[in-house]
Amino acid sequence: CRKAGLGIVLVPTVINSVNDHEVGDILKFGLKNIDIIRGVNFQPVSLVDRMPREERERYRITIPDVIKRIEEQTDGEIRTEDFFPVPTAMAISDFVESLAKRPMYDILSRLERRGWVEVQSGRPARYKAKPPAEVIRLLRIEQEQRLKETGEEIVKELEPLYEQKAEARRPDIWVIRGDRNLGGKVGEMLARARVEVLVSLPVLPREFLEPSAISPLLAAKNLTLRVITSEKGKHINELKAIPNLEVRFRKPLFGGGVIVDG
């Protein structure tokens, strides 16, 4: 089989008082040739048909009997508690695999890497869960390390942006004298506007809102100019005729101002 590269499974029939004293040697033989022998499946003898009670008791052997002899003949290297009924082990394995969506042995390996279980050397390997308090301590360390690494990444990305932040603008305060100068400043503000301008003044000097200058500016930028005033007259009527310019009257109107969105 070794030359042909074929693996085999030994299936010895165990009979009490005949070969039950050889189960340990059979296992040792399998371990010695583990490259070819994939497993050993002991089969306790099946006694059928008519047989005298005395002979049946002499040759009869059960699975627990075989397990006990294995422990005795391997000097405790393989113990009775290493064995589980097949239906029980399969149910636990299927349950774990259904939750994790991966083979059970992969889960055990991951738990070992994270330090949540202890692995006792030997064949087969034995996994022992660590106390819950110890697992929580390890989990806290793991999460703190992950948070530290994430925080360092965030600081690395945002620190340059924070250092290069733009300085806050200081509000501009102007002292303007004369209607013409006031009209010029309003023109500058209109040039910065993007959507809408609000003007509130009791009296609107012609220099303040010159129709011939306002009309092309509103049309070019598609601005809306809303005016509130207490004044009426020809000049106001000229303003009302300009597209995108609304004029409303209110009395009394004290003080005023200009609001620009740009």
Contacts in CASP RR format, 6 or more apart in sequence:
PFRMAT RR
TARGET T0000
AUTHOR 0000-0000-0000
METHOD contacts of the structure
MODEL  1
CRKAGLGIVLVPTVINSVNDHEVGDILKFGLKNIDIIRGVNFQPVSLVDR
MPREERERYRITIPDVIKRIEEQTDGEIRTEDFFPVPTAMAISDFVESLA
KRPMYDILSRLERRGWVEVQSGRPARYKAKPPAEVIRLLRIEQEQRLKET
GEEIVKELEPLYEQKAEARRPDIWVIRGDRNLGGKVGEMLARARVEVLVS
LPVLPREFLEPSAISPLLAAKNLTLRVITSEKGKHINELKAIPNLEVRFR
KPLFGGGVIVDG
1 7 0 8 1.000
1 8 0 8 1.000
1 36 0 8 1.000
2 33 0 8 1.000
2 35 0 8 1.000
2 36 0 8 1.000
5 36 0 8 1.000
6 36 0 8 1.000
7 36 0 8 1.000
7 37 0 8 1.000
7 38 0 8 1.000
8 36 0 8 1.000
8 37 0 8 1.000
8 38 0 8 1.000
9 37 0 8 1.000
9 38 0 8 1.000
9 39 0 8 1.000
9 40 0 8 1.000
9 41 0 8 1.000
10 26 0 8 1.000
10 30 0 8 1.000
10 37 0 8 1.000
10 39 0 8 1.000
10 40 0 8 1.000
10 41 0 8 1.000
11 40 0 8 1.000
11 41 0 8 1.000
11 42 0 8 1.000
11 43 0 8 1.000
12 19 0 8 1.000
12 23 0 8 1.000
12 26 0 8 1.000
12 40 0 8 1.000
12 42 0 8 1.000
12 43 0 8 1.000
13 43 0 8 1.000
13 44 0 8 1.000
13 45 0 8 1.000
14 20 0 8 1.000
14 23 0 8 1.000
14 42 0 8 1.000
14 43 0 8 1.000
14 44 0 8 1.000
14 45 0 8 1.000
14 61 0 8 1.000
14 66 0 8 1.000
15 45 0 8 1.000
15 59 0 8 1.000
15 61 0 8 1.000
16 45 0 8 1.000
16 58 0 8 1.000
16 59 0 8 1.000
16 60 0 8 1.000
16 61 0 8 1.000
16 65 0 8 1.000
17 58 0 8 1.000
17 59 0 8 1.000
18 59 0 8 1.000
20 61 0 8 1.000
20 65 0 8 1.000
20 66 0 8 1.000
20 69 0 8 1.000
21 69 0 8 1.000
21 73 0 8 1.000
23 42 0 8 1.000
23 66 0 8 1.000
23 69 0 8 1.000
23 70 0 8 1.000
23 73 0 8 1.000
24 69 0 8 1.000
24 70 0 8 1.000
24 73 0 8 1.000
24 74 0 8 1.000
25 73 0 8 1.000
26 40 0 8 1.000
26 42 0 8 1.000
27 40 0 8 1.000
27 70 0 8 1.000
27 73 0 8 1.000
27 74 0 8 1.000
27 78 0 8 1.000
28 74 0 8 1.000
29 37 0 8 1.000
30 37 0 8 1.000
30 39 0 8 1.000
30 40 0 8 1.000
31 123 0 8 1.000
42 66 0 8 1.000
44 61 0 8 1.000
44 62 0 8 1.000
44 63 0 8 1.000
44 65 0 8 1.000
44 66 0 8 1.000
45 59 0 8 1.000
45 60 0 8 1.000
45 61 0 8 1.000
47 56 0 8 1.000
47 59 0 8 1.000
47 60 0 8 1.000
64 80 0 8 1.000
67 80 0 8 1.000
67 83 0 8 1.000
68 80 0 8 1.000
70 78 0 8 1.000
71 78 0 8 1.000
71 79 0 8 1.000
71 80 0 8 1.000
77 122 0 8 1.000
77 123 0 8 1.000
78 123 0 8 1.000
82 124 0 8 1.000
82 126 0 8 1.000
93 104 0 8 1.000
96 104 0 8 1.000
96 107 0 8 1.000
97 103 0 8 1.000
97 104 0 8 1.000
97 107 0 8 1.000
100 106 0 8 1.000
100 107 0 8 1.000
108 117 0 8 1.000
108 127 0 8 1.000
111 117 0 8 1.000
111 127 0 8 1.000
112 119 0 8 1.000
112 127 0 8 1.000
114 138 0 8 1.000
114 142 0 8 1.000
115 130 0 8 1.000
115 138 0 8 1.000
116 129 0 8 1.000
116 130 0 8 1.000
116 135 0 8 1.000
116 138 0 8 1.000
117 127 0 8 1.000
117 128 0 8 1.000
117 129 0 8 1.000
117 130 0 8 1.000
118 127 0 8 1.000
118 128 0 8 1.000
118 129 0 8 1.000
118 130 0 8 1.000
119 125 0 8 1.000
119 126 0 8 1.000
119 127 0 8 1.000
119 128 0 8 1.000
120 126 0 8 1.000
120 127 0 8 1.000
120 128 0 8 1.000
129 135 0 8 1.000
130 138 0 8 1.000
174 185 0 8 1.000
176 182 0 8 1.000
176 185 0 8 1.000
179 205 0 8 1.000
179 207 0 8 1.000
179 208 0 8 1.000
180 207 0 8 1.000
182 205 0 8 1.000
182 207 0 8 1.000
182 208 0 8 1.000
183 205 0 8 1.000
183 207 0 8 1.000
183 208 0 8 1.000
183 209 0 8 1.000
183 210 0 8 1.000
186 199 0 8 1.000
186 208 0 8 1.000
186 209 0 8 1.000
186 258 0 8 1.000
187 213 0 8 1.000
187 217 0 8 1.000
189 197 0 8 1.000
189 258 0 8 1.000
189 260 0 8 1.000
190 197 0 8 1.000
190 214 0 8 1.000
190 217 0 8 1.000
190 223 0 8 1.000
190 225 0 8 1.000
190 260 0 8 1.000
191 217 0 8 1.000
192 260 0 8 1.000
192 262 0 8 1.000
193 221 0 8 1.000
193 223 0 8 1.000
193 260 0 8 1.000
193 261 0 8 1.000
193 262 0 8 1.000
194 221 0 8 1.000
194 223 0 8 1.000
194 261 0 8 1.000
194 262 0 8 1.000
195 223 0 8 1.000
195 224 0 8 1.000
195 261 0 8 1.000
196 223 0 8 1.000
196 224 0 8 1.000
196 225 0 8 1.000
196 226 0 8 1.000
196 261 0 8 1.000
197 223 0 8 1.000
197 224 0 8 1.000
197 225 0 8 1.000
197 226 0 8 1.000
197 258 0 8 1.000
197 259 0 8 1.000
197 260 0 8 1.000
197 261 0 8 1.000
198 226 0 8 1.000
198 228 0 8 1.000
198 258 0 8 1.000
198 259 0 8 1.000
199 209 0 8 1.000
199 225 0 8 1.000
199 226 0 8 1.000
199 227 0 8 1.000
199 228 0 8 1.000
199 257 0 8 1.000
199 258 0 8 1.000
199 259 0 8 1.000
200 227 0 8 1.000
200 228 0 8 1.000
200 229 0 8 1.000
200 253 0 8 1.000
200 255 0 8 1.000
200 256 0 8 1.000
200 257 0 8 1.000
200 258 0 8 1.000
201 208 0 8 1.000
201 227 0 8 1.000
201 228 0 8 1.000
201 229 0 8 1.000
201 253 0 8 1.000
201 255 0 8 1.000
201 256 0 8 1.000
201 257 0 8 1.000
202 229 0 8 1.000
202 230 0 8 1.000
202 231 0 8 1.000
202 252 0 8 1.000
202 253 0 8 1.000
202 254 0 8 1.000
202 255 0 8 1.000
202 256 0 8 1.000
203 229 0 8 1.000
203 230 0 8 1.000
203 231 0 8 1.000
204 227 0 8 1.000
204 229 0 8 1.000
204 231 0 8 1.000
204 235 0 8 1.000
204 236 0 8 1.000
204 239 0 8 1.000
206 235 0 8 1.000
209 227 0 8 1.000
209 239 0 8 1.000
211 235 0 8 1.000
211 238 0 8 1.000
211 239 0 8 1.000
211 241 0 8 1.000
211 242 0 8 1.000
214 225 0 8 1.000
214 239 0 8 1.000
214 242 0 8 1.000
214 245 0 8 1.000
215 242 0 8 1.000
215 243 0 8 1.000
215 245 0 8 1.000
217 223 0 8 1.000
218 224 0 8 1.000
218 225 0 8 1.000
218 242 0 8 1.000
218 243 0 8 1.000
218 244 0 8 1.000
218 245 0 8 1.000
219 243 0 8 1.000
219 244 0 8 1.000
222 244 0 8 1.000
223 244 0 8 1.000
224 244 0 8 1.000
224 245 0 8 1.000
224 246 0 8 1.000
225 242 0 8 1.000
225 244 0 8 1.000
225 245 0 8 1.000
225 246 0 8 1.000
226 245 0 8 1.000
226 246 0 8 1.000
226 248 0 8 1.000
227 239 0 8 1.000
227 245 0 8 1.000
227 246 0 8 1.000
227 247 0 8 1.000
227 248 0 8 1.000
228 247 0 8 1.000
228 248 0 8 1.000
228 249 0 8 1.000
228 250 0 8 1.000
228 253 0 8 1.000
229 236 0 8 1.000
229 247 0 8 1.000
229 248 0 8 1.000
229 249 0 8 1.000
229 250 0 8 1.000
229 253 0 8 1.000
230 249 0 8 1.000
230 250 0 8 1.000
230 251 0 8 1.000
230 252 0 8 1.000
230 253 0 8 1.000
232 249 0 8 1.000
236 247 0 8 1.000
239 245 0 8 1.000
239 247 0 8 1.000
240 247 0 8 1.000
END
